[in-house]
């Protein structure tokens, strides 16, 4: 089989194949020249995890560092050590980007057309089963809105996805456009060297602070076997995350009040928290942003950073004119305005000579697509750690492969034939980067196995421990 992508998802898929399907042969095709995916791509200052590493780390390899909220280099070190420990580097073919995947039912094979870096002619691979672990966004370009007059600005305009080490922000007035996870990471880090950093947001985001170290986890790491300590901490954090999400959905006003109260405690009663940190939507309609050790609030209190909530009218030579009439002077602008969602790594699919409309398929367990055979997709949670879902996905894939081998089946296809099934969008997550591309995402149903609940315990029972054979999966 072939795995597309050598980031967290691809490494997870490869390791689960080693553990659960030791007789399977596989290769990993990676379009870039390094492992790591997101963690190798993004180089902007302060890049770090937005989830704790006890859940972002793999289930099969404990995270042992003292910091639960880790920076990008620490995560890359963990991924490189994982690849080396499990002998996966020899399985990875770097600089090979899959452009097209064509399925033949007659041959029970996928045929892949692959662009190889430095070569004019594509390479062709075939496999019986395809695991796409290419992330959820376009690695080539982030999302930047059409800003009026942006060509007038005389300074550099940088999207964090394109950040390079030579970018100089020392003693410069920097405006960061956005208020999501990337913006709240960048602002306190840039403020350490910049003359001043302004976070310009159209609307506020929910933000909470927590320590970057987990004292209980560190105590257990010192006093318990590594595997036991990791398992306990992982389940503690999963449980707390589920509780926080559940309470946010059931009692949104109460949770909003707690979050706002926490920010007022950080910034003081004189700061206009209602204007700058009180969103109009409910908690977890969009992702709640984490700031470790309150670093964003510390930067604001020190005067090194500030927050402006307004709309952009136009760019000028020396900054941004706001619709309120205020002029934000800037030497440099960072557009932390989001990602371009892209399923399946942008691979062009074809099934028996026809191009499937993925946006009109139905997602089976959020792992496979209706009427598309022998293909799984790794897509993590929007309300919890990416890896929690990815590990479940890859365990299910291995269970499915073992069942097919035992029964001598070569093809497995989810079929949606239930006339009573109600179809809904893939997710109700209201973040802009999802909503912009929602029409390209598969649908979900109102009942199992087509239901997507964004709930780890639900998926644990239905993916890791649920049945393989049902009325939906067609084997041949």
PyMOL commands that set and color helices and strands:
alter all, ss='L'
color gray80, all
select helices_A, chain A and resi 8-20+38-41+53-56+72-85+89-91+150-152+160-162+181-190+215-223+226-250+252-267+273-277+295-302+343-346+358-360+386-407+432-435+438-440+456-464
alter helices_A, ss='H'
color red, helices_A
select strands_A, chain A and resi 2-4+27-30+92-94+96-104+109-116+123-127+130-132+156-158+173-177+196-201+207-210+289-292+305-309+312-316+319-322+327-329+332-335+348-351+363-364+368-369+375-377+412-414+423-424+444-445+473-475
alter strands_A, ss='S'
color yellow, strands_A
deselect
rebuild
show_as cartoon
